[in-house]
Amino acid sequence: MKIAMPVADGRLCLHFGHCEQFVLIDVSEDRKVVAQNEAVPPPHEPGVLPRWLHESGVTTIIAGGMGMRAQQLFQQFGIEVIVGAPPDDPAQVVSSWLAGTLQTGGNVCDH
């Protein structure tokens, strides 16, 4: 499993399309983090980020907010989308999600 999270200033970015970079976290079959890398995304245009993350092997994306069209594009690539995550440290967000304790709120994106 590979999880992607949009980040800005080292924390989960609430606005998916406006992030400085992505943190890509590899998780083993027994749900343990085995690697964490940062990647600079290509310029934000409709459909570019879902394709890029799919080609990077991402299976899940955790974000604070994401528009419905972007969510649909990720789902077309077979990528699970989790929205409403808090703007915390990416490692903490993933650890909470893997433990089943991640508290998500509403999708902070309204488009």
PyMOL commands that set and color helices and strands:
alter all, ss='L'
color gray80, all
select helices_A, chain A and resi 16-18+48-55+68-76+90-99
alter helices_A, ss='H'
color red, helices_A
select strands_A, chain A and resi 2-8+11-12+21-27+33-39+60-62+80-82
alter strands_A, ss='S'
color yellow, strands_A
deselect
rebuild
show_as cartoon
